Amino acid sequence: MITTQDKAKIKALFGGRYSREIKDLLDKKGLKNKDGNFHSSIMIRSVMNGLKRHHDIETAIFELVEEKQQLKKARQKILK
């Protein structure tokens, strides 16, 4: 489950509009909800805000966090 501390750090990294990027990753991987539909932005936000748990969505969030952190480090390295 995403904690309040995790949420603050993730939102600082992603900025205000994070659900689209997470949804795109889930769609790209072909991960769907129990009804066979792609995950909704509402569900993604519910998981991000700690209201619901969902393994696939949480995994996608942390994958994107890792990707963004690596990109940020690479940019900082270039600018030094």
DOVO-164921 format. One line per 4 residues: number of its first residue (from 0); for each residue x, y, z of N, C-alpha, C, O. Coordinates in pm, 1 decimal, always signed. Example, Ala and Ser with C-alpha at 12.3 -4.5 7.8 and 13.67 -1.06 7.14 Angstrom:
! DOVO-164921
0	+1319.0 -569.0 +780.0 +1230.0 -450.0 +780.0 +1320.0 -330.0 +780.0 +1423.6 -331.9 +846.5; +1285.0 -225.0 +708.0 +1367.0 -106.0 +714.0 +1290.0 +3.0 +787.0 +1340.9 +113.8 +803.9
This chain:
! DOVO-164921
0	+83.9 -117.7 +0.0 +0.0 +0.0 +0.0 +88.7 +124.4 +0.0 +193.9 +126.8 +63.9; +46.3 +224.5 -70.2 +121.1 +349.4 -78.9 +90.6 +433.1 +45.2 -25.1 +462.6 +74.9; +195.2 +470.3 +116.2 +178.6 +548.5 +238.3 +168.8 +697.3 +205.1 +191.9 +738.9 +91.6; +134.6 +775.4 +305.2 +125.3 +920.4 +287.2 +260.9 +977.9 +247.7 +268.3 +1068.0 +164.1
4	+368.5 +926.2 +307.7 +502.7 +973.0 +274.4 +539.4 +936.9 +131.1 +596.6 +1017.9 +58.2; +505.3 +813.0 +91.0 +530.4 +771.0 -47.2 +456.1 +861.8 -144.3 +511.8 +907.9 -243.9; +330.5 +886.2 -113.5 +244.9 +967.8 -200.4 +305.2 +1106.0 -222.0 +309.2 +1155.0 -334.9; +351.9 +1169.1 -114.6 +409.9 +1303.2 -126.1 +534.3 +1301.5 -215.1 +551.8 +1389.7 -299.1
8	+619.8 +1201.9 -197.0 +741.7 +1192.7 -277.9 +709.9 +1163.3 -424.0 +771.2 +1219.9 -514.6; +613.3 +1074.2 -445.7 +576.0 +1037.8 -582.8 +514.7 +1156.4 -655.1 +548.2 +1183.3 -770.4; +425.5 +1227.1 -588.2 +361.8 +1342.7 -651.4 +463.5 +1453.4 -679.8 +451.9 +1523.9 -780.1; +562.7 +1469.0 -592.5 +667.4 +1568.1 -617.3 +748.4 +1530.2 -741.2 +790.0 +1617.1 -817.8
12	+770.2 +1402.1 -759.9 +846.4 +1354.3 -874.8 +766.5 +1363.5 -1004.8 +819.7 +1404.2 -1108.1; +638.7 +1325.5 -999.1 +553.8 +1323.3 -1117.8 +492.7 +1458.7 -1150.3 +466.2 +1488.4 -1266.8; +470.1 +1540.3 -1049.2 +393.1 +1661.3 -1070.3 +245.5 +1628.4 -1051.8 +211.0 +1521.9 -1000.6; +160.4 +1718.0 -1092.8 +17.8 +1703.0 -1066.8 -54.1 +1598.8 -1149.8 -153.1 +1542.2 -1103.4
16	-8.8 +1571.6 -1269.0 -82.7 +1481.3 -1358.0 -7.1 +1349.9 -1375.8 +66.6 +1330.4 -1472.5; -27.6 +1261.9 -1280.7 +45.5 +1136.1 -1280.7 -36.0 +1020.0 -1336.8 +21.5 +923.1 -1386.4; -167.6 +1027.9 -1329.9 -249.5 +911.4 -1364.4 -237.1 +872.4 -1511.7 -244.7 +753.8 -1543.9; -218.5 +967.4 -1600.1 -206.6 +936.9 -1743.1 -83.5 +850.0 -1769.0 -91.0 +751.9 -1843.1
20	+29.2 +885.8 -1708.4 +151.4 +808.5 -1730.2 +136.9 +666.3 -1676.1 +180.9 +570.4 -1739.5; +76.1 +653.5 -1560.9 +57.0 +521.7 -1500.7 -40.4 +440.1 -1585.5 -17.7 +321.7 -1610.3; -147.7 +502.9 -1629.1 -247.1 +435.8 -1713.2 -182.7 +388.7 -1844.0 -207.8 +277.0 -1889.3; -100.8 +473.4 -1903.5 -32.5 +435.1 -2027.9 +55.7 +312.8 -2008.4 +59.1 +224.6 -2094.2
24	+127.6 +306.3 -1895.7 +213.5 +190.9 -1868.6 +129.8 +64.9 -1848.7 +162.8 -41.0 -1902.2; +23.0 +75.9 -1773.0 -65.2 -39.7 -1751.9 -125.4 -88.4 -1883.8 -132.9 -208.6 -1909.3; -168.1 +6.9 -1966.8 -225.7 -28.7 -2097.4 -121.0 -95.6 -2186.5 -149.4 -193.9 -2255.0; +0.5 -40.4 -2184.1 +109.4 -93.9 -2265.9 +141.4 -238.1 -2227.1 +171.5 -321.2 -2312.8
28	+134.5 -266.7 -2097.4 +162.3 -402.0 -2048.7 +41.7 -494.4 -2064.3 +52.2 -614.9 -2041.2; -72.0 -438.4 -2103.3 -191.6 -518.8 -2122.0 -258.4 -560.4 -1991.5 -334.7 -657.0 -1988.2; -229.8 -487.9 -1884.8 -288.1 -520.2 -1754.6 -427.4 -459.4 -1744.6 -446.3 -339.3 -1764.0; -523.7 -544.4 -1714.0 -663.4 -500.8 -1710.4 -725.5 -532.0 -1575.4 -670.0 -607.5 -1495.6
32	-840.9 -473.1 -1551.6 -911.5 -497.8 -1426.1 -986.3 -631.0 -1433.2 -980.0 -701.0 -1534.3; -1055.5 -664.9 -1327.5 -1123.9 -795.1 -1320.3 -1232.4 -812.2 -1425.3 -1270.3 -924.6 -1458.1; -1283.3 -699.6 -1479.0 -1387.0 -705.5 -1582.4 -1329.6 -713.3 -1723.5 -1403.7 -721.5 -1821.5; -1195.4 -710.6 -1732.5 -1130.6 -717.5 -1863.4 -1114.4 -582.8 -1930.9 -1077.6 -576.2 -2048.2
36	-1141.6 -474.8 -1858.1 -1124.1 -339.8 -1911.5 -993.0 -280.6 -1861.2 -937.6 -326.2 -1761.1; -944.4 -179.8 -1930.6 -824.7 -111.8 -1883.5 -857.7 -34.9 -1756.5 -970.8 +9.8 -1737.2; -758.2 -20.0 -1670.4 -778.8 +48.7 -1542.9 -816.3 +194.6 -1565.5 -764.9 +260.2 -1656.0; -905.7 +243.5 -1482.6 -950.7 +382.4 -1493.9 -859.0 +475.4 -1415.4 -788.4 +433.0 -1323.9
40	-861.6 +601.3 -1452.4 -785.3 +702.9 -1380.2 -833.8 +714.5 -1236.3 -755.1 +741.9 -1145.8; -961.7 +693.9 -1215.7 -1017.7 +701.0 -1079.9 -956.7 +592.0 -991.7 -920.9 +618.0 -876.8; -944.9 +471.5 -1044.6 -885.1 +362.4 -967.8 -738.5 +391.1 -939.2 -690.5 +365.6 -828.7; -667.2 +443.8 -1037.7 -525.7 +477.2 -1019.9 -510.5 +581.8 -910.0 -422.4 +569.8 -824.9
44	-594.9 +683.4 -910.9 -588.6 +786.8 -807.2 -624.3 +730.0 -670.2 -565.4 +769.4 -569.5; -720.0 +638.0 -665.7 -757.7 +575.3 -538.6 -641.2 +496.3 -479.3 -618.8 +499.4 -358.3; -568.3 +426.5 -563.7 -450.8 +351.9 -517.8 -342.1 +449.1 -473.5 -279.0 +429.0 -369.7; -320.2 +553.5 -551.4 -217.6 +652.2 -517.5 -247.9 +719.8 -383.6 -156.6 +747.8 -305.9
48	-373.7 +745.5 -357.3 -412.6 +813.5 -233.9 -428.2 +718.4 -116.6 -467.3 +760.6 -7.8; -398.1 +590.1 -137.2 -401.7 +493.3 -29.0 -540.9 +447.6 +9.7 -558.6 +385.8 +114.7; -640.4 +477.0 -73.6 -777.3 +436.5 -43.9 -804.1 +291.1 -80.4 -887.1 +224.2 -18.8; -732.2 +243.4 -181.8 -748.7 +105.1 -227.6 -611.1 +45.6 -252.0 -512.4 +116.8 -270.6
52	-607.7 -86.9 -251.3 -484.7 -159.0 -282.7 -504.0 -231.7 -414.4 -609.9 -288.3 -441.5; -399.8 -228.9 -495.2 -402.3 -305.2 -620.4 -257.8 -330.1 -661.8 -183.9 -237.0 -693.8; -219.4 -456.0 -660.6 -80.4 -493.6 -685.0 -27.1 -441.1 -818.8 +80.6 -381.6 -823.2; -101.3 -462.5 -927.1 -53.8 -421.1 -1059.8 -34.1 -270.3 -1068.0 +65.1 -223.5 -1123.8
56	-127.4 -194.7 -1013.1 -117.4 -49.0 -1019.3 -2.2 +0.8 -932.7 +73.3 +88.7 -974.4; +11.5 -54.5 -813.1 +122.6 -13.7 -725.8 +256.7 -46.7 -790.0 +350.5 +32.6 -782.7; +265.8 -162.5 -852.4 +389.6 -201.0 -920.2 +421.3 -104.2 -1033.6 +536.1 -63.0 -1050.0; +320.6 -67.9 -1111.5 +341.1 +27.0 -1221.5 +385.7 +162.4 -1168.4 +472.9 +226.3 -1227.3
60	+327.4 +206.4 -1058.9 +365.2 +334.0 -999.5 +512.9 +332.0 -961.6 +587.0 +424.4 -995.2; +555.7 +227.4 -892.0 +694.4 +221.6 -847.4 +791.6 +199.1 -962.9 +906.5 +242.6 -955.2; +748.4 +132.5 -1069.2 +832.6 +120.9 -1189.2 +855.0 +258.1 -1250.9 +966.9 +291.7 -1289.7; +748.8 +337.2 -1260.0 +762.9 +471.2 -1316.7 +845.2 +562.0 -1227.0 +919.9 +646.7 -1276.1
64	+832.4 +545.4 -1096.6 +914.4 +623.3 -1003.6 +1061.9 +593.5 -1028.3 +1143.6 +685.1 -1037.9; +1095.5 +465.7 -1038.5 +1234.2 +427.1 -1063.5 +1284.9 +484.5 -1195.7 +1396.6 +535.4 -1203.8; +1202.0 +475.6 -1297.9 +1238.5 +528.1 -1430.0 +1263.1 +679.5 -1423.7 +1361.0 +729.7 -1478.9; +1173.5 +750.7 -1356.3 +1187.4 +896.0 -1346.6 +1308.9 +935.8 -1262.5 +1374.9 +1035.1 -1293.2
68	+1338.9 +860.6 -1158.3 +1455.9 +889.5 -1076.3 +1583.5 +869.1 -1156.1 +1676.4 +949.1 -1145.2; +1589.6 +763.8 -1236.0 +1706.2 +739.5 -1320.1 +1722.5 +850.4 -1423.2 +1834.1 +895.4 -1449.4; +1611.6 +894.5 -1481.6 +1616.3 +1003.2 -1578.6 +1663.8 +1133.0 -1513.6 +1743.1 +1207.4 -1571.3; +1614.7 +1158.6 -1394.0 +1654.9 +1279.3 -1321.4 +1804.3 +1277.5 -1290.1 +1872.1 +1379.3 -1304.3
72	+1856.4 +1160.7 -1247.0 +1999.8 +1147.7 -1218.2 +2081.6 +1166.8 -1345.2 +2186.1 +1231.8 -1342.3; +2035.4 +1111.3 -1455.5 +2107.7 +1124.4 -1582.6 +2112.5 +1270.1 -1626.4 +2215.4 +1317.3 -1674.6; +2002.3 +1341.0 -1609.8 +1999.8 +1483.7 -1645.6 +2093.9 +1564.4 -1559.1 +2164.2 +1652.5 -1608.5; +2095.6 +1534.7 -1429.5 +2184.3 +1606.3 -1338.0 +2329.2 +1579.7 -1372.1 +2412.5 +1670.0 -1364.0
76	+2360.5 +1457.1 -1410.0 +2496.2 +1420.5 -1447.6 +2539.1 +1497.8 -1571.8 +2652.6 +1544.9 -1579.5; +2450.7 +1510.9 -1667.4 +2480.7 +1584.1 -1790.6 +2504.7 +1731.9 -1762.1 +2593.9 +1793.1 -1821.0; +2426.5 +1788.7 -1673.0 +2434.2 +1930.9 -1644.6 +2550.2 +1970.6 -1555.1 +2577.4 +2089.6 -1539.1; +2619.1 +1873.5 -1496.3 +2733.4 +1905.0 -1410.6 +2856.8 +1931.2 -1490.6 +2962.4 +1959.3 -1433.9
